[in-house]
């Protein structure tokens, strides 16, 4: 074999070897892809656990704060006030010497909401356990109250159904409905006032839920933005990124 032929064979062999052996950067790229997949799965798992823990912590704090005496009544952000449709009646009632009854009416609505609030824990827990990976990703990438919106969508109707009987029983016990009927009966025929009507149970139930989700939202915003509110290592990991 002459030198030229040997040289050509050597070049061909080198080219073949180069074509068959993966390049280092290709190997590293594949390794990175596998590592990224594992990392993504790990992130999903951690994110899911973190979101569920955040919801558990946030809802527990919200329910606890509202379930105590003055949880609603003593919190100006969620206090249930006299409905606008009865403001004129309430003013006239106070002028006629019924200020105490008006105050009791307002207090009773808030006490009814406080009595119903503990029921929320069960429904919140069910919603947390039923969360999907898609729910988690949506909450993580959403706004400051994305989790609260998720909760309201998933539990709102169920909570209304659970709250209303408790509210109805409580307002009857403290005389709120009777006081309301007395006020309405007295002023229905007053000129310029006209007929007034209000489903007290429905009004209080809806306001109680508004207050509940307001407080859940406040707790969620704290966990997302305030390091001091991240009371567990998992919360620090997920929301401290």
N, C-alpha and C positions, 0 to 999 in steps of 0.2 A: 504493500500500500504506500503510495507516495505521500509526501508531506502535505500536499494540497488536499488530498482526499481525507487524510487524518484530521486536518484542521476543520474541514466542512462537517465531518461526523461529530467532532467535538462541539461545534457550534449548535448543531441540531439537537444533540443530547442536552446541552445546557438550556436551550429554548424549551424542550419538552419538560425538563425538570421544573423550570420556572412556571410553566403553564399548569403543572399538576400540583405544586405545593402552594397552599393559600398564603397570601401575604400577611405579614404581622398585623397590619392595620385592619385587615379583613377579619382576622381572628379576634382582635380586640373589639371590633364592631359587633360581632356576634355575641361576644361575652357581655358587652354593654347592653345589648338588646335583652338578653336573658336576665341580666341583673335589673334592668329597668322594669321588666315584667314582674319580677319578684318584688321589687320596690313598690310598684304600683299596687300590687295585691296587698302588700303590707300596709301601704298608706290607706287603702280602702278599708281594711280591717280596723286600723287605728282610728281613722276618721269616723267610721260607723260607731265604734265603741265610745269615742269622744262625744259625738253628737247625742247619743243616747244618755250618756252620763250628764251632759249639760242640760238636757231636757228633764232628767230626773231631779237634778239639783235645783234647777230653776223653778220647776212646778212645785216642788216640795216647799221651797221658800215662799212662793206666792200663796199657795193654799194655806200654809201655816200662818202667814201674816194676816190673811183675811178671815180666818176661822176664829180668831180670838175676839173677845169683847172689844168693840170699837175698831175692829179690823176694817170695816167699811165706814162706819159713822165717824171715826176719828181720823180718816185719811181723806183730805180734800180732793185728791186726784180721783177717787172712786166713790166718794160719798153719794148716796142716792138722795136726790133732792126732790122737792115737790115738782111734779110734772108741769110743764108750761101751760097745759090746758086747764090746770087748777090754780094757777098763780093768782088770778083775780079772785076766785072763790076764797082762797086762803087769806088774802089780804082783807077781804070783807069779814071773814070769820074772826080774824084777830081784832079788827075794829069793833066787832060786836061782843068781844069778851071771850072768844074761844081760842085765845093764843095757846093755852096749854094743850088743847086738843090737837091743834095743828102741829105743835112740836112733837107730841106723842105719835102722831101719824107718820111724820118723817122718821122718827127714831125707830118705829116698828118696822118700817120698810128695810132699814139697814140691819136690824136685828134678824130679820128673816133671811137676808142675804148671807149674813154671818153663819146662820144655822145650816144653810145649804152648802156652803163652800167646801166642807170636808169631803163631800161626795165626789168632787172632781178628781181626787187622787186615783181612784179606781179606773176611771176612763182615760186619764192621762197615761197610766201604766199600761193599759191595753194598747193604746196607740203607739207607745214606745216599742213594745214587744213586736208589733206588727210592721214596723218600719222596714222598707226595702233599701237596697243599695242605691237605687235611683232617688229615693227620698233623701237619703243622706247626702248624696252629691249635690242635689238641688239646694239643700239647706246650707251646706258648706260654701257654695258659690253664690248664695243669695244675699239679701240685705241684712241689716241689723236685727230684723224681726222675722226672718224667713221661717224659723222654727215655730214661732208663735202663729204665723199664718197657717202653716201645716197643721198645727194642733187645732186651730179653730175649724179648719175644713173637715178634719177627721172626727172631731168630738163635739162640735157645736150643737147639732141636733140632739145627740144623745144626752148631753149635759142639760139641755133645755128640758127634756122629758124627765130627767132625774131631779132637777132643781124645783120645778114648778109645784109638785105635790107638797114638798117640804115648805116652800114659801107660802103656799096657800094655808097650810096648817098653822104655820107660825103667825101669820098676820091675823088669822082668826083668833088665836090664843091671846094676842096682845090688844085686840080690839081695833086694829087699823081699819078693817073693812067696815066695821060698825061706825067708827068715827067718820069715815069717808061718806057713808050713806047718810049719816046725820047732816053733815055739811051740805051735801048735794040736795037733800030733801028740803033743807032750810032756804037754799038760795036758787033752786030751780026756777022759782017764779019771780025772782027779783028782776026788775026791768034793766035792760042793757047787759045783763049777765048771760041770760039764756040757758038752755039745757047744757049740762056738762056730763060727760060719761068717761069712765076709765076702767079698764080691766086691771085691777090692782095686781093680781097674781101675775099676769103677763108682763106688766110694766116692771115689776120688781125683779122677776126672773131674768128679763132681758138686760136690765141694768146691772144685775149681779154678775151676769156673764161678761158684760162689757168690762166691768171692773176686774174680773178674774183674768181675762186675756190682756188687759192693760198691764197688770202686775207681772204676768208671765213674760210679756214683752220687755218690761223694764229689767227683769232678771236676765233675760237673754242678752240684752245690750250690755249689761255689766260684764257678763262672762266674755263677750266678744271683745270689749274695749278696755276693761279694767283688770289688770293683772291680779289685783288684790282679791277679785271675785272668783278667781280660778283656784278653788280650794283643794283640788286633787292634782296629782302628777299627770294624770291623763288629760285633764282639762288644760294644764299648762302646755302639754305637748301639742295638742291639736290646735288650740287657739293662740298659742304663743309664737307660732311660725311667722 
